[in-house]
Amino acid sequence: MEQAHHLLDLIHSYFPHESADIRTISPLKLAYLGDAVYEIIIRTLIMERTGGPVKNLHKRTSEFVNAGSQAKLILCLQDDLSEEEIRIYRHGRNAKTSSVAKHADIHDYRNATGLEALFGYLYLSGRLERAIELCKIGFERLDILL
């Protein structure tokens, strides 16, 4: 199987810039990007497995892309995370934000932000595969069939 290009490498090849040290990026910025990373993983899985119109895809995706579901996922993965991953997750979870959870309690919202920060970090450090692996481990552990 031919190795796929890493999306970040492709973006940087077309839009070169001075790379920032990933350790200096705020946890909320990592979460901002990680939200999109998590959603593209879920949307890909849903699109490939769900029939019918796009509204069906959106409804199914919404079951996974929300603070409650993301909190369950990260909490069941605690024993699978490296020390570095736990540190990034905690920085995201504990980051002060002005956003308010619309449909979730504050604990779920903070845990979800931690997951998103971790996924943003993994993406920017060239370890998107690890984010996908964590989804697989978590979904299996939570008996989620995708």
Summary of the structure (lengths in Angstrom):
residues: 146
radius of gyration: 15.5
end to end distance: 23.3
largest distance: 45.1
contacts: 408
relative contact order: 0.19
helix: 69%
strand: 0%
